[in-house]
Amino acid sequence: MDAAHCYLEGNADAVEFCPHEPHANLLAASTYTLEEGDLPSRSGSVYLFDIEHSRLNLLHKVDTTGVFDIRWSRGGGGSLALAQADADGCLRVYKVDDSEAKGYSLREVAGSKISSSMCLYLDWDQSSTSIVVGLSDGSASVVSFSDSNLETVQEWKEHDFEVWTASFDLNNPSLVYTGSDDCKFSCWDIRDSPGDNRVFQNSKAHTMGVCCISPSPSDPYSVFTGSYDETLRVWDTRSVSRPVNEISVSLGGGVWRIKHHPSLSGVVLAACMHNGFAVVKVSGGKGEVMESYNKHESLAYGADWYKGKDQKRSLVATCSFYDKLLRLWTPETTFEI
């Protein structure tokens, strides 16, 4: 069921609900627009919305360079922050200000050009003190964050093409997963020279580039991957040196993002590029598409679940690229908890 929608000023590519009370009604969205010509430029914006009463109320907009990814920090309270990976090779971190006079707004507290290549993807560790970034030259970087300081502490180049995704393991902060346009799904031990400490690398399962890697928050041995080959895969990592691809689900479009439901184990929301969005349930050794959502008219890129405690039914936000559309909707599927 559709709840609300609006059009952004640029091509919409990412949406993220704030995971922390009392700010769960905050929704961030970002855009990336390429202006072609003799001197091509990449512009973008980060939007902050209040979704109270399932409406999209714009609170603040920050104009910046083209944004590839945004992600809220995992730690709440005073450490609440929103990080941005952008086309200028910069990593930026915003804090949320709340004043009676101006309401909620985003304030940049840290920014660092970490590469001459583009920053494509980012993920926070569990303590929200480190950020891993995937880069367009095949590299990955781990950047420490404290107060207003960003410092690159690790960087390694072991992929042949763009690193579209890079994620921390949710249970072992020393492990980082990377996925690339070279079709390789890899895991690294970042305690010392990650390039020399590859835990595993699978280069055969994905027949096209790896777009996203999403460890399960409810199963410490389960990692989900999405690929341009239109398949969602679920991996068992108990055999750490050689994880097993247990489940594969064809979604009919490149699987750009996978987001786990905040309370229902095995339920994920997938952004499927040319084939809209899908709600998928994985259980009992199989995966099933429970619902498809095709009310966007362009590339399906951004997707996320509302994470508030007062959630009576699942609410999601999705966005699509060329039509610049942001939507709030409620899946019609009901799940047994």
Order of alpha helices (4+ residues) and beta strands (2+ residues): beta-beta-beta-beta-beta-beta-beta-beta-beta-beta-beta-beta-beta-beta-beta-beta-beta-beta-beta-beta-beta-beta-beta-beta-beta-beta-beta-beta-beta
